[in-house]
Every structure is written in structure tokens, then in C-alpha cells.
Amino acid sequence: MPGAGKSTVGVLLAKLSGLAFRDTDLDIQVHAQATLEEILQRDGYRRLREIEQEILLQIPLDHCVISTGGSVVYSEAAMARLGAAGPVVYLETDLETLEKRVTGAPNRGIASSIQQSFSAIYTERTPLYRQHADLTINTADASAEQLAIALLGQLTEG
């Protein structure tokens, strides 16, 4: 979900593991020559999801930590490719925490209908995140650094 810490924890995990870091939200913006919010305003959330899938089916995934947009779970093809590239991690965060983080950073470019509340998006996506995750890590009461260290430990153990 937006606000779970994918980019923050991802960068730290990449540094700890010696891997490259790739943020597909940035790849989308470069490809579209627009911010996520601008893509949503101009083309709608369905087009943003299409672009996200196109990017994830094209970019190299080897030897890197990848932070995706939260709507990637709607694309079976993208999730299959990510799953084949390595373990898929779900940063599980409670709704209240996510809402606080997202409220503090407006215009995040959430790829969902404007009629859909953040709570409804959370309810819709959570089962998909759990379904696709090889590893779920709860983000409650942990800093980004602690999460990256714990995640690295879990990934290198298994």
C-alpha cells in the first residue's frame, strides 16, 4: 500500500545487501514524462496500471531490490514476473498508520478510482498482497532500518 515504506525500506535493503535499487514508480514517471498524479489526471487510473504493467514486463529485474507501486498486484503477468525474479515481500502495515503517512504526503498518485476511499483500497488490496507474498513482514513498531535488517536476515536464512 502507499505509505508502507516500500521505497524507504527498499533503498536500505539494497544498501545492506549490495544490490541495486529500482523504484518502478520512478520508471513510470520517466517513461510517461509525467508524475503519477499527472498521469492519473490526464489518463486515469486504469492507464496508470497499464503503464505499470508495461514497465514491469520490460525492465531488468536481475540483482536488484525492486519497489513497485501498490497497484502492481492487479497484474497477474507482472506478479508472475516478479515472483520468478526472486522473493516477493509484503510490508504489512495497519490502515491507521498508512492513512497518517499518506495524509502527510498528498498527491501520491494512487492508481484507483477517485470514488474509492483509502480504506476501501486497503480492504481490496490486502488479500492480493497476502496471496502474492513469499514473505510478509509486519512494519508495526519498527523503523525502516530495523525492517531492512530483519528482512535481510529472513531473506538470507531461507
C-alpha positions in Angstrom: 0.0 0.0 0.0 1.1 3.6 -0.4 2.8 4.6 2.8 4.0 1.1 3.8 7.6 2.1 3.3 8.5 0.2 0.1 10.9 2.8 -1.3 12.5 3.7 2.1 13.0 0.1 3.2 13.9 -1.0 -0.3 16.8 1.5 -0.6 18.1 0.4 2.8 17.8 -3.2 1.9 19.7 -2.6 -1.3 22.5 -0.9 0.6 22.7 -3.7 3.1 22.7 -6.4 0.5 24.9 -4.8 -2.1 22.2 -4.9 -4.7 20.9 -2.2 -7.0 17.7 -0.4 -6.1 14.9 0.1 -8.6 11.7 2.1 -7.9 9.1 1.4 -10.6 7.1 4.5 -9.7 10.1 6.5 -10.9 10.4 4.3 -14.0 6.8 5.0 -14.8 7.3 8.7 -14.4 10.4 8.8 -16.7 8.6 6.7 -19.3 5.4 8.9 -19.3 7.3 12.1 -18.7 4.8 13.0 -16.0 4.3 12.4 -12.3 2.0 9.7 -11.2 -0.6 12.3 -10.2 -0.4 13.9 -13.6 -0.8 10.5 -15.3 -3.9 9.9 -13.2 -5.4 13.3 -14.0 -4.6 13.1 -17.7 -5.2 9.4 -18.5 -7.0 7.8 -15.5 -6.1 5.1 -13.0 -6.6 2.2 -15.5 -4.0 3.7 -17.8 -1.5 4.2 -14.9 -2.0 0.5 -14.1 -1.3 -0.4 -17.8 1.9 1.6 -17.8 3.0 0.0 -14.6 2.5 -3.5 -16.1 4.3 -2.5 -19.3 7.3 -1.2 -17.2 7.4 -4.3 -15.0 7.3 -6.6 -18.0 10.2 -4.7 -19.7 12.7 -3.6 -17.1 15.7 -5.8 -16.0 15.0 -7.4 -12.6 18.3 -9.1 -12.0 20.4 -8.3 -9.0 18.2 -5.6 -7.6 15.7 -4.7 -4.9 12.6 -3.6 -6.6 10.0 -1.2 -5.1 6.7 -1.3 -7.0 3.6 0.7 -6.9 0.9 -0.6 -4.7 -1.4 -1.4 -7.6 1.0 -3.9 -9.2 -1.0 -6.7 -7.6 -3.7 -6.2 -10.1 -1.4 -7.5 -12.9 -1.0 -11.3 -12.8 1.6 -11.0 -15.5 3.7 -8.5 -13.6 3.3 -10.5 -10.3 4.4 -13.7 -12.1 7.5 -12.0 -13.4 8.4 -10.5 -10.1 7.8 -13.9 -8.4 10.1 -15.6 -10.9 12.8 -13.0 -10.3 13.0 -13.5 -6.5 11.0 -13.4 -3.3 8.1 -11.0 -3.2 7.9 -9.2 0.1 4.7 -7.7 1.6 5.3 -4.9 4.1 2.2 -5.3 6.1 1.1 -2.0 7.7 -2.1 -1.3 9.6 -4.7 1.1 8.0 -4.4 3.8 10.6 -0.6 4.1 10.1 -1.0 4.1 6.3 -3.6 6.8 6.5 -1.4 9.0 8.7 1.5 8.6 6.3 -0.5 9.2 3.1 -2.3 12.2 4.6 1.1 13.7 5.3 2.2 13.3 1.7 -0.7 14.2 -0.6 -0.7 13.7 -4.3 0.9 10.3 -4.1 -0.8 9.1 -7.3 -2.7 6.1 -6.1 -3.9 4.1 -9.0 -7.5 3.6 -8.0 -10.9 5.2 -8.8 -11.3 8.6 -7.1 -14.7 7.3 -5.8 -12.8 4.6 -3.8 -11.8 5.5 -0.3 -8.4 4.8 1.0 -10.0 2.3 3.4 -11.7 0.5 0.5 -8.5 0.3 -1.4 -6.8 -1.2 1.6 -9.6 -3.8 2.0 -9.5 -4.7 -1.7 -5.7 -4.9 -2.0 -4.7 -6.6 1.3 -5.8 -10.1 0.3 -3.9 -9.7 -3.1 -0.8 -8.7 -1.3 -1.0 -11.7 1.0 -1.7 -14.0 -1.9 1.4 -12.9 -3.9 3.8 -12.6 -1.0 6.5 -15.1 -0.4 7.4 -13.2 2.8 5.3 -10.9 4.9 6.9 -8.6 7.4 4.8 -6.5 9.8 6.0 -2.9 10.0 4.4 -2.1 13.4 6.8 -0.6 15.9 9.9 -0.9 13.7 12.0 1.8 12.0 12.8 1.5 8.3 16.4 0.5 9.3 15.1 -2.2 11.7 12.8 -3.6 9.0 15.6 -3.7 6.4 17.9 -5.5 8.7 15.2 -8.0 9.7 14.2 -8.5 6.1 17.8 -9.1 5.0 18.1 -11.7 7.8 14.9 -13.5 6.7 15.9 -13.4 3.1 19.4 -14.8 3.7 18.2 -17.5 6.0 15.8 -19.0 3.5 
